[in-house]
Amino acid sequence: MVERQLTLAEVHQQFLHLHEQLAQEPAIIIITQQESPMLAILPFDAYKKMQETLEAQAKTLEILQDEKFMAAFRQIVQGSNTEAMLSLEEIKSQLEQDEDT
């Protein structure tokens, strides 16, 4: 996503129209004060996507840090035998057989 820099004074002047500008040309607006970044404004869709990504990453880290789960996962991966695996068609067939009984 494109970044634009505006000073605090520019944001103050354009504030009522920023949402229109972002709707026409999505961008992250970096607000500066004395040439130092101090705030960022971004479209809500970009914010939601960033939030969802962070939540997914946090969940992944939580799983990876679960020693019991990861030990069990490694054991399953090491013990998996491709000959013992079933195809999707075989699984469907077995499920259909179970439903008939």
BELLIN-V709038 format. One record per residue. N is the residue number from 0. RES is the residue in one letter. PSI is psi in whole degrees, 0 to 359 (* if undefined). NEAR is the number of other ideal C-beta (glycine too) atoms within 10 Angstrom. Layout:
n=<N;N>
res=<RES;RES>
psi=<PSI;PSI>
near=<NEAR;NEAR>
This chain:
n=<0;1;2;3;4;5;6;7;8;9;10;11;12;13;14;15;16;17;18;19;20;21;22;23;24;25;26;27;28;29;30;31;32;33;34;35;36;37;38;39;40;41;42;43;44;45;46;47;48;49;50;51;52;53;54;55;56;57;58;59;60;61;62;63;64;65;66;67;68;69;70;71;72;73;74;75;76;77;78;79;80;81;82;83;84;85;86;87;88;89;90;91;92;93;94;95;96;97;98;99;100>
res=<M;V;E;R;Q;L;T;L;A;E;V;H;Q;Q;F;L;H;L;H;E;Q;L;A;Q;E;P;A;I;I;I;I;T;Q;Q;E;S;P;M;L;A;I;L;P;F;D;A;Y;K;K;M;Q;E;T;L;E;A;Q;A;K;T;L;E;I;L;Q;D;E;K;F;M;A;A;F;R;Q;I;V;Q;G;S;N;T;E;A;M;L;S;L;E;E;I;K;S;Q;L;E;Q;D;E;D;T>
psi=<142;142;138;144;133;145;164;322;319;319;318;318;323;1;315;343;1;319;325;318;317;329;323;318;91;132;161;126;119;120;127;154;121;44;10;132;136;333;162;139;132;157;147;323;319;320;313;317;318;318;316;320;315;320;319;319;321;318;318;315;321;316;315;333;352;100;319;315;313;324;316;320;313;320;318;315;316;325;355;135;119;333;331;349;149;149;166;320;321;320;316;318;315;321;320;320;320;324;328;336;*>
near=<9;8;11;14;12;18;13;13;10;14;16;10;11;13;11;7;9;14;12;10;13;19;9;8;9;13;17;16;20;15;17;16;12;7;7;6;11;10;12;11;17;17;16;9;10;14;13;10;13;11;10;10;10;10;10;10;10;10;10;10;10;10;11;11;9;12;8;7;12;12;10;11;13;10;10;9;8;7;8;10;6;5;5;7;9;10;8;7;8;10;11;11;12;11;10;9;9;8;7;6;4>
